[in-house]
Amino acid sequence: MNASDQVRSVELAQRVASVAVLFRQHFPDARANLTPWRDDPQTRAHAEQESLDLSFHLPGWSPRSQCRSFLLQLRLEQSPAGRSARPRLLGVTIRGLTYESERWRLASVGDWQPTGSHLPQPAVVEALQGFVREVFELFGAGASARAA
């Protein structure tokens, strides 16, 4: 679900803002979007209450990243709209997208390597992996991130 729709506490709002700042530290040209999904009945039918989704758009197609936009999905143990102000981060998925399709995907499971048809350059992969580690630390799950 859109991160802007899921935030129900000041603490979670601060964390989402911090995630955007962390991403921009690695990719300064990227512009954050806290509402990557349309608000229509079909999209709402497939909404996942346990995820915070935000995207980052580059000024154009990036040959280094092999994409034009990044879709970032933070998987939480419980819905952010739930009672706990401190949801536990279970995982992160980053997708590299163009207007046509998904080009690659990097998930915080397994070896944290991207998979897909057009992979980003190694320096971009390292930046994405570093960003994911920082997100785990931000949510207080640093031990999980260090295991990778």
C-alpha positions in Angstrom: 0.0 0.0 0.0 1.0 3.6 -0.5 3.3 4.7 2.4 1.3 7.9 2.7 -1.9 5.9 3.3 -0.4 3.6 5.9 1.3 6.0 8.3 -0.8 6.3 11.4 1.8 7.4 14.0 4.4 10.1 14.3 7.1 7.5 14.8 6.3 5.7 11.6 6.0 9.0 9.7 9.5 9.8 10.8 10.8 6.4 9.7 9.3 6.7 6.3 10.8 10.2 5.9 14.1 8.8 7.1 13.9 6.0 4.5 13.4 8.6 1.8 16.4 10.6 3.0 18.6 7.5 3.2 17.7 6.5 -0.4 18.4 10.0 -1.6 21.9 9.8 0.1 22.7 6.9 -2.2 20.8 8.3 -5.3 20.7 12.1 -5.0 18.9 12.6 -8.3 15.9 10.4 -7.3 12.7 12.1 -6.4 10.5 10.4 -3.7 6.9 9.5 -4.2 5.0 8.2 -1.2 1.9 7.3 -3.3 3.2 5.0 -6.1 -0.2 3.2 -6.5 -3.4 4.6 -8.0 -6.4 4.9 -5.8 -8.9 2.8 -7.7 -11.0 -0.3 -6.9 -8.8 -2.8 -8.7 -5.6 -1.5 -7.0 -7.4 -1.5 -3.6 -8.5 -5.1 -4.1 -4.8 -6.1 -4.3 -3.5 -3.9 -1.5 -1.2 -5.5 1.0 -1.8 -4.0 4.5 1.6 -5.3 5.7 3.7 -3.3 3.3 4.8 0.3 3.0 5.4 1.2 -0.6 7.2 4.2 -2.0 8.9 4.9 -5.2 11.8 7.0 -6.4 11.9 8.4 -9.9 15.1 9.3 -11.7 15.2 12.3 -14.2 15.4 9.8 -17.0 16.5 6.3 -17.9 19.7 5.4 -16.0 22.2 3.1 -17.7 24.0 2.4 -14.4 20.7 1.4 -12.7 19.1 0.0 -15.8 15.8 1.6 -14.8 13.9 4.8 -14.6 12.2 4.3 -11.3 12.7 2.3 -8.1 9.8 0.7 -6.3 10.6 0.2 -2.6 8.4 -2.2 -0.6 9.0 -2.5 3.1 7.4 -5.7 4.5 6.2 -5.3 8.1 5.3 -7.9 10.6 2.0 -6.2 11.3 -0.1 -3.6 9.6 1.2 0.0 10.3 -2.4 0.9 10.9 -2.5 -1.6 13.8 -2.1 -0.8 17.5 1.6 -1.0 17.8 3.5 2.2 16.9 6.6 0.1 16.3 6.1 -2.5 13.6 9.0 -4.9 13.0 10.6 -4.8 9.5 10.7 -8.3 8.0 12.1 -7.5 4.6 12.8 -5.1 1.8 12.2 -5.5 -1.9 13.5 -3.0 -4.4 12.4 -3.2 -8.1 14.0 -1.4 -11.0 11.3 -0.3 -13.4 10.8 1.3 -16.8 7.6 2.3 -18.4 7.4 -1.1 -20.1 8.2 -3.5 -17.2 10.2 -4.5 -14.2 13.9 -4.8 -15.2 15.3 -6.3 -12.0 14.5 -7.0 -8.4 16.6 -7.1 -5.2 15.1 -8.7 -2.1 16.6 -8.9 1.4 16.4 -12.7 1.4 19.0 -15.1 0.3 22.2 -13.5 -1.1 20.7 -10.0 -1.6 21.7 -10.1 -5.3 19.4 -8.6 -8.0 17.6 -10.9 -10.5 16.0 -9.9 -13.7 16.5 -9.2 -17.4 18.7 -6.1 -17.2 20.8 -5.9 -14.0 22.2 -2.7 -12.5 26.0 -2.2 -12.4 27.9 -3.6 -9.4 28.4 -0.1 -7.8 24.6 0.4 -7.9 24.1 -3.1 -6.4 26.5 -2.2 -3.6 24.6 1.1 -3.0 21.3 -0.7 -2.9 22.6 -3.4 -0.5 24.0 -0.6 1.8 20.7 1.2 1.7 18.8 -2.0 2.7 21.2 -2.5 5.7 20.6 1.1 6.8 16.8 0.6 6.6 17.1 -2.5 8.8 19.1 -0.5 11.3 16.5 2.4 11.1 13.8 -0.1 12.1 15.9 -1.6 14.8 16.5 -4.9 13.0 20.3 -4.4 12.5 21.2 -8.0 13.4 19.1 -9.3 10.5 20.8 -7.0 8.1 24.3 -7.9 9.2 23.6 -11.6 8.6 23.7 -11.0 4.8 
